[in-house]
Amino acid sequence: MRYASARRTGSGGGRLHSVDVTSSTHARTMAAPERDGDTLGSAVEVTGLVKRYGAKVAVDGLSFRVPRGVVFAVLGPNGAGKTSTIETCEGFRRADGGQVRVLGLDPVRDAAALRPRVGVMLQAGGGAYPGARTAEMLRLTASYSRNPLDPDLLLELLGLTDVARTAVRRLSGGQQQRLSLAMAVVGRPELVFLDEPTAGLDPQARHAVWRIVEALRADGVTVVLTTHHMDEAERLADEVLIVDAGKAVAQGTPAALTRGEQPTLRFRADADLDAEALLGLTATLPAGCVAASAGDGGYQVTGPPAAIGPQLLAAVTAWCADRAVMPSDLQVGRRTLEDVFLDLTGRELR
């Protein structure tokens, strides 16, 4: 993965050259110095945030802190308040209570001072002129910054070179999404807000976005993102905040949140196992083990560490064989971030 580092040549505009951000020589070359108004060590501080829409309380006394130079993921089911929280941090909404500080400043009162220092990714081409060509739009955005990244390099990294001369309105949804990301980072910000950056993207584009996020972190940029993809949060995030009903229900590193004493046997089956069947399976298992649905056609057995072993595996497969059920994808592991998320926020649709 290569990223851009400024190197201006001559008296003219010059060109931005790419460097390997994984090299220790160039690590954090884009990190900006502390400025007046900064809270040392914090990119974002939210204290007792309240946001209402009429009688509905969308955010209810939420508090969290985002250290500098990390990828911070905000997770939550639909309607949990995460978008309202992010939009308040971006300065698009006013808080009804509590305090928000972004790079030590008020995102509403100090919007002009924050604008060149903060990148915001709007959904599916939001903020782009529909009639502008892709490259023109990105170069225009870059022109507002003193020391932008190379627009052509970003187009290449995000797979947009072939549509550089295509009007924004003619781009696919995924292409518009990638253009929004490029517009958010081309100004070389200290802090970037990414709202569902990979929503609707194919696997190749999704991985391209991941590489951009990882490069931003390597250069000391703070990234705050929302996502519904738990694997994305586990891969990218240094710290995760899980929000439900406008409140924080968990916060920590993915490793800390998924750490637990109960290992799990997971499997799939070619037949639906209802609650009664799972109770019957539980009755045949070693003491302390419980079988349950894991959603999406999957099942899990949890129990004390000593019980999760060959004897348990034999019991599950024997029970399935007696009922002409074919198990598949059997694996033993500890909880995933998705397990934690569902345990904390519930499994019902919203």
C-alpha positions, 0 to 999 in steps of 0.5 A: 500500500502506498500513500502520498507525501508532499514534495513540492519542486520548483516555484510552481505547483509541483506534484505530490509523490507517493511513499510507502507508509509501511516504511519506518522511515516515513511513518507518521510523516503526515501527522500534524503538530499540536495547535492552539485549542487542542486537548493533548492526546484527544482528537474527540471528547464527548461528555454527557451528549444529549440529542433530541428530535422532538420528544424522542431522545436519540442520544442520552448522556453519551460520553467517550474519548477518541485518542489521537492517531487511532481508528475508532469504530462506533457500532450500534443497531439502526436507531441507536444514535450513532449517526446523530452522535457523529453528525454532532461531532462533525458540526452538522447538528447542535447538541441539546445537552452536554459538550463536544470537543473536536481537536479541542474546539467546539464543532459548531462555534469553531467550524471555520477553524476546524474545516481545513483540519477535519475530513468528512465522508458524506454518503454516496457522492454527497457534497459533489457537484453532479455535473462535474467530472470525477477528477475535476471534483477531486482536484477542486476539493484538493485546491482548498487545502494548502498541502493536499494529497495527489488527487491522481494517486487517490483515484488510482488507489480507489479504482476510479482512474477509469471514470476520472472523466465521467460525470459524478451523476453517472457513477455507480453508487459504489464509485460515488462512495469511493469518491466521497472517501477521496474527497474526505482525505485529499486535504490531508486532514488530522481527523477523518469521520467516515460514515459507513465507508464500505456500505454497498461496495464489492469485496475488491472496493471494500479492501481498497477502502480498508487499505486507505484507512490503514494508511491514514492510521500509519500516518498518524491521522485519527479515523472515526468510523461507523460500520455495520460490518463487525469483521471490518471493525475487528480488522481496522479499529484500535478501539470500539464503542458500542451504542444502543438506545443513545447510551454507551453499552461497551467500549474497549479494544476488540481483543478486550471486548471479545475476551471471555472464559467461555469458548464456543463450538459453532456449526451449521446444519442442513435442517432448521433446529428449533428451540425444542430441538436445541433443548434436546441437544443440550440434554445430551451434552457434557455438564454446563454446555448449552446449545443455542441458535447463533442466527443466520442458519448457524448454531453454537454450543457454549460451556466451561473450557474443559468441556469444549473438546473431542467429547463435546464434538462427538456428542453433537455429531452423534445427536445430528446423526440420530436425526439425519441432520448433516452438520457442517463448518464445525469450529471451536473458538472464542467470542467474536465482536459480532457475538458481543454486539448481539449479546449487548444489543439483542438479536431482534430486527429493528 
